[in-house]
């Protein structure tokens, strides 16, 4: 799927809400966070939502209210904010062999792809818009994804405008239909060599034994992280 700016696409599917749909505090935040980099920094400022009191799938409104998010909630927040600045509300779902997928906001700038994302791991946050294809972008996550159980096996791209319900932008409740739609959509397979995976796994295990609480940042593509 090609991701363009909203000005070049049909937004009749489910157009963005008008400014009056936001509260004053929400609108101030939206106006201030007018670039992917600023949204990425905002997501980094949030507490990670460990869902200790039960699973959640909050919208931008819920994230602002609780000041915490997990990866999918962060992606929905980025989509809601940046849609107001001309970006398409598109998600990238990266599939893992352990079924612990990672969901990111996907955008395109000057013909190149980038992401905005929230994660417990620094290597799974956003990427600068320097990738010629979505596949190349996904490949930048292959090594940082490897931990005790994770390994990238595929990816899919989803345009949130195709969902008329629930209100994934501003609902005060959970929006589980978004998760179901991501699971149901087609995914493209990605094959990586076992030797690359095992070498990365061994390096991660050594690092984790030495630094049990530190996020791994030793990857060669760190200069591409946002």
N, C-alpha and C positions, 0 to 999 in steps of 0.2 A: 504494500500500500504506500502511496506517495502522500506525504504530509506537506501541505501548503499552508500559507497564511489564510486566515479566515476570509480576508477580502477577495481571495481568488477562488473561493469554494461556495458550494450551495449550503447555506446555513438554515434552510427551511425545515430541516429535519427536526431540530429542537433548538431554537435560537437562544442566545444568552439572555439572562434576565436583565431588565433595565436597572439603572442605579437605585431607583426607589425600592427595589426588592430587598436591598441590603440595609442593615441597621447602620447608624451613623459610624459606629466603631468599625464595623466590617468594611464599609465603603472607604474610610480613611486608610485602612490597611491595604485594600485593593489598589487604591491610587498610589500609595507609597511603594508598593512592590510591583513595579512596572517592567521588570526585566527578569529573565530566567535566573540570573545570578542572584538578584535580590531575593527572589522566592526561595532559592536554594539556601541562602544564608538564614532566612526566616525559619525554614524547616529544621535547620541545624540547631536553632535556638530552642526548639520545643523539647520537652521531655519525651522519651520514648514510651509509647503506650504498650505496656506489658500485659494488658488485659487481665490483671489480677482479680478483678471483680466480675469477670465474665467477658466473653467475646464481644467486640464492638466493630461497627463499620460506619464511622461518622463521616459526615460531609464537612465541607469548609466551615459551616456554621458550628457544627459540633466540635471541631478541632479548635476553633477560636475560643469557644466557651470553656473547653477543658485544658487548653494549652498543652496538649500532648497528642501524639499520633503514632500509628504504625505505618508500614510502607504504603499500603493501599489508601489509607486515610491521607497520607501526605501527597500521594499522586492526585487524589480527587481535589485536595486543597490547591495544588499547583494548577490543575486544569481550570478550576473555577476562577482563580485570580488572573491567570494569563489569558484566558479567553476574553476577559474584559480589555485586554491590550492587543487583540488581533490575532492571537494564536488559536489554532484548533484544539479542542479538548480531546486529545488522543492519548491513550494509555499503551504502554509497552509491557507485556507480561512475559517474564523470563521463567521458563520451566526448569525445575531441578529434579534430579533422580529421586530425591527424598520427599518430593511433593511439597516442599517449602518454597513456593514460587516467590518471585520478587516483582513488584509492580511499580512502574515509573511513569512519569509524565514525559511524553515524547514530543519534541518540537523540531522545527527546521528553520535555519537562518542562513541566508545567502547560499542556498542549495545544499547545505550540510546539516547533518542530524546531530542532535544533542539530547540530553535528558536532565530532568530535575527529579531528585529522589531522596527519600529518607530511609535510613537503615541503621541497625545496631552496629554494622560494620562499615568503616570509613570507605573501603574499596567499592561499596555498592551504592554510594551516593551518586550524584549527577555527573554528567560528562559534558565537556565543552562541545559546542557545535562544530566539529571538525571531521565528521565521518561521512564518507560518500554514500553509504548505504546503511540501512537498519541492521543488516547482518553484520557489517563491520563494527558497528556500535556494540551490538550484543557480544561480539567476540572480545571486546575490551573488558567484559565482565567475567570471562571464563575462568581466569586464574584467581581473581579475588573471591569468586564464588566458592572455591574449594575450601571446605573445612572438614569436620569429622564425618559429615554425611552428604554435603552438597556437591552437585556437579551439574552444569548447564547441559540440558538435552534438547531445548527448543525455545521458540519464542512466537508470540502473536501480537498483532496490533489491533486496537479496538477504538473506534470512534464513539465517544460517549453520547454524541448527538442522536445516535440511533436508539437510545433509551428514552422513551417519553416518560416512563415511570420506573422507579420512584424518582423523586426530585433529588438527584445525586449532587446537586449544587448546594441547596439550602435547606434540605429537610432537617428538622430537629432530632429525628430518630435515626435508627440504623437503616442502611440501604443494601440489604443482602442481595438484591437482584443484580447489582453490579458484579459482585463476586461470582454469581452463577453464570452471568454472561461471559465473563473472562474464562471460566472453566470450559464453557460450551463452544467457544469460538475455535476456528481452525488454528493450529500451530505448525510452524515449520520446524523440521528437525535440524539439529546441529550436532555434527559428529566431531569429537576431539580425540586425539590419540591417547591410548592408555598410558603410554610412557610419559606424556606431558602431564596427565592427571596425577599419576603416582608420584612424579617428581615434585609437583606442587603440593600434594598432600603431605609428603614427607617434610618438606620445608615448613609447611604450616604447623605440623605436629611439633617440630623442634621449637618453633617460635612460641607456640602456645604453652609448652612445658616451661619455657624460660620466663614468659610473660603471660601468666594466666588471666590477667584482667585487661591487658592492653589490646587495642584494635590493630590488626595487622596492616602495615602501610609500606611494606618492602617491595611492592610490585613495580616493574619497570615502566608501566604506563601511568604512573602517578601524576605526571605533568599534564595529563589529559583530564584529570578529575576536576570537577567544578566545586 
